[in-house]
Amino acid sequence: MRPNVLFIMTDNQGAWTLGCHGNQDIRTPHIDRLAADGLRFTDAYCVNSVCSPSRATYLTGLIPSQHGVHSYLGGEKPDAQMGPQAYGTIAEFTTLPRILAGAGYRCGLAGKWHLGDSLRPQEGFSYWFTKPGGHTSTFYDADAIWEGRVYKEPRYFTDAITAHALDFLREHREERFFLFVGYNGPYGLGEHMTQVHRNRHTEYYAEKELPSFPREEVHPWLKQNLRIINNPIGMRGYAIMPTTGRSPIALVRTKMPS
């Protein structure tokens, strides 16, 4: 029997943040349960650690020197993200969702894409909820894309991603499906790291010291993100971001047919 595929990707998250890798400060129960029942690849390496190249590699099976995406998208001219001259950076390659769509799978995207031409579904995806670009400056009233238009998403953004993922799973639970859930958190860059993230986990982390987070001296050459380093508000926000909402893993494990 052909399996369903749920591919969850988080953003800027190291293994050290997970309970299954020994972190006792951050609660990650769904991921820990998945790890306990599955496999952990402790000797896997990333050939390019920024957003767009990594996503291109995961979806094509190629390294950056092969697929040509060597940096995150954002400063291209013409704009690679949206507009009449936008283009999909992996359109010329055979991709995982395109293969699965050709095999009869229903393919959905809920979350960050960051591979160009963000307004329209592509690569075999028929369900398409995403954000215009890659960088996250806020998790509140953030720009989002749904049904071909850009709007302000009123929900905490990782909650909105989870809600769309669950909608897709409920709608297509009787079909073979591939769902790519691209969370934009935890995202340890930007002004939002100096603000209190308010969701259902805020109270739990409000007074936590979080000793697993590194405390470092600021290098004299550093010019950006100075307010984030050693900032307890930023540390607590980083802990809050990946644990919001109900996990798509829980729905798949408890309600999906075999």
C-alpha positions in Angstrom: 0.0 0.0 0.0 1.3 3.4 -0.9 2.0 5.5 2.2 0.8 9.0 2.9 3.6 11.6 3.3 3.7 14.4 5.9 6.8 16.5 5.6 7.3 19.1 8.4 10.1 21.6 8.2 10.8 24.2 10.8 12.9 27.3 10.3 16.3 28.1 12.0 15.8 25.2 14.5 18.8 23.2 15.8 18.6 19.7 17.2 19.7 21.0 20.6 16.2 22.6 21.0 14.4 19.3 21.1 13.5 17.1 24.0 14.5 14.0 22.1 18.0 15.4 21.8 18.2 16.1 25.5 16.8 19.6 25.9 15.0 19.9 29.2 13.9 23.6 28.8 11.7 23.5 25.7 8.6 21.3 25.5 8.4 19.5 22.2 6.1 16.5 22.9 4.9 15.8 19.4 8.3 15.7 17.9 9.7 13.7 20.8 6.9 11.1 20.3 7.6 10.9 16.6 11.4 10.5 17.3 10.7 7.8 19.9 8.7 5.7 17.3 10.9 6.5 14.3 14.5 7.3 13.3 16.8 10.1 14.1 19.7 10.8 11.6 22.5 11.9 13.9 25.1 12.1 11.2 23.2 14.1 8.6 24.7 17.3 7.3 23.3 20.4 5.6 25.3 21.5 2.5 23.8 25.0 2.7 22.2 26.2 5.9 20.0 29.0 4.7 16.3 28.8 3.7 16.0 28.7 -0.1 18.9 26.3 -0.9 17.9 23.9 1.8 14.3 23.8 0.5 15.4 23.3 -3.1 17.6 20.4 -2.0 14.9 18.7 0.0 12.4 18.9 -2.8 14.8 18.0 -5.7 17.3 15.7 -4.1 20.1 17.8 -5.6 22.8 19.9 -4.0 23.1 23.6 -4.6 25.8 23.3 -7.3 23.3 21.2 -9.2 20.0 23.0 -8.7 21.6 26.5 -8.7 19.9 28.0 -5.6 22.9 29.2 -3.5 21.3 31.8 -1.3 18.0 32.9 0.2 15.7 34.7 -2.2 14.8 38.3 -1.5 17.0 40.7 -3.4 16.5 39.5 -7.0 15.7 41.8 -9.9 13.3 41.0 -11.4 11.6 40.0 -8.2 11.6 36.2 -8.0 8.8 36.1 -5.4 5.7 37.7 -6.9 4.6 39.7 -9.9 4.5 39.2 -13.7 8.2 38.3 -13.9 8.3 36.0 -11.0 9.7 32.5 -11.6 9.9 29.2 -9.7 13.6 28.5 -9.0 13.2 24.7 -9.2 10.7 24.5 -12.1 13.2 22.9 -14.4 13.9 19.9 -12.2 12.0 16.8 -11.2 10.7 17.4 -7.7 9.2 15.2 -5.0 5.7 16.8 -5.1 5.6 16.6 -8.9 6.5 12.9 -8.8 3.8 12.2 -6.2 1.1 14.3 -8.0 1.9 12.3 -11.1 1.3 9.1 -9.1 -2.1 10.2 -8.0 -1.3 11.9 -4.7 -3.1 15.1 -3.6 -0.3 17.6 -2.8 -0.6 20.5 -0.4 1.6 23.3 0.9 0.9 24.9 4.3 3.5 27.4 5.3 6.8 28.9 4.0 7.7 28.2 0.3 10.6 30.7 -0.4 11.4 29.2 -3.8 9.9 31.9 -6.0 6.6 32.6 -7.8 4.8 32.5 -4.5 1.3 33.6 -5.6 0.4 30.5 -7.6 0.4 26.7 -6.8 3.2 24.9 -8.6 5.3 21.7 -8.6 2.2 19.5 -8.3 0.6 21.3 -5.4 -3.1 21.9 -5.5 -3.5 23.3 -2.0 -1.4 26.4 -1.5 -1.2 28.5 1.7 2.1 30.4 2.1 3.7 33.7 2.7 5.0 36.2 0.0 8.7 35.9 0.9 11.0 34.2 3.3 12.1 36.6 6.0 9.8 36.9 9.0 9.5 40.3 10.6 6.4 39.6 12.6 4.2 36.7 13.7 1.1 39.0 14.0 -0.9 40.5 11.1 1.7 39.1 8.7 1.3 38.9 5.0 0.0 35.6 3.8 -1.2 34.1 0.5 -4.4 32.2 0.1 -6.4 31.6 -3.1 -4.1 33.7 -5.2 -4.1 36.9 -3.2 -2.1 38.5 -0.4 -3.9 39.4 2.8 -3.1 40.1 6.5 -3.3 36.9 8.5 -4.9 37.8 11.9 -3.8 34.6 13.7 -0.4 33.9 15.2 1.3 32.7 12.0 2.5 29.3 13.1 -1.1 28.7 14.4 -2.4 29.7 10.9 0.0 27.2 9.3 -1.2 24.4 11.5 -4.8 25.3 10.9 -4.3 25.0 7.2 -2.4 21.8 7.5 -5.2 20.3 9.5 -7.8 21.5 7.0 -5.9 19.8 4.2 -5.7 16.5 6.2 -9.4 16.5 7.0 -10.4 17.3 3.4 -8.1 14.7 1.9 -8.0 12.0 4.5 -9.6 9.4 2.2 -7.0 10.1 -0.6 -3.3 9.4 -1.0 -1.7 12.7 0.0 1.6 14.6 0.3 1.6 17.5 2.7 4.5 19.9 3.0 4.2 21.9 6.3 6.8 24.7 6.3 6.8 26.5 9.6 8.4 29.9 9.7 9.4 29.5 13.3 11.4 29.3 15.4 12.9 32.3 13.7 15.8 33.7 15.6 16.3 36.9 13.6 14.5 40.3 13.5 12.8 42.8 15.7 10.1 40.3 16.8 12.8 38.7 18.9 12.7 41.7 21.3 8.9 41.4 21.7 6.9 39.0 23.9 5.3 36.3 21.8 1.8 35.9 23.1 0.1 32.6 22.6 -1.0 29.7 24.8 2.6 28.9 25.8 3.5 32.5 26.9 2.6 31.9 30.6 4.6 28.7 30.9 7.8 30.3 29.7 7.3 33.7 31.3 9.8 33.2 34.2 11.9 30.4 32.8 15.7 30.9 32.9 16.3 28.5 29.9 19.9 27.5 30.8 20.2 25.5 27.6 20.4 28.7 25.6 24.0 29.9 25.1 25.1 33.2 26.7 27.9 34.8 24.7 29.9 38.0 24.6 29.0 40.2 21.7 31.8 40.2 19.1 33.0 43.8 18.4 32.5 43.4 14.7 28.8 42.5 15.0 26.5 45.3 13.8 23.1 43.6 13.5 20.8 41.8 16.0 22.7 43.3 18.9 19.4 43.6 20.9 18.7 39.8 20.5 21.9 38.4 21.9 21.5 37.2 25.6 18.0 38.7 25.6 15.7 36.6 27.9 12.7 37.9 26.0 14.2 36.6 22.7 15.1 33.3 24.3 11.6 32.8 25.6 10.1 33.8 22.3 12.3 31.3 20.5 11.1 28.6 22.9 7.4 29.6 22.4 7.4 29.7 18.6 7.8 26.0 17.6 5.3 24.7 20.2 2.2 26.6 19.2 -1.1 25.1 18.0 -2.1 21.5 17.6 0.4 19.3 15.7 -0.5 17.8 12.3 1.4 14.8 13.6 -1.3 14.2 16.2 -4.1 14.1 13.7 -2.2 11.8 11.3 -1.3 9.4 14.1 -4.7 9.2 15.7 -7.3 9.8 13.0 -5.9 8.9 9.6 -6.9 5.6 8.0 -4.2 3.0 7.3 
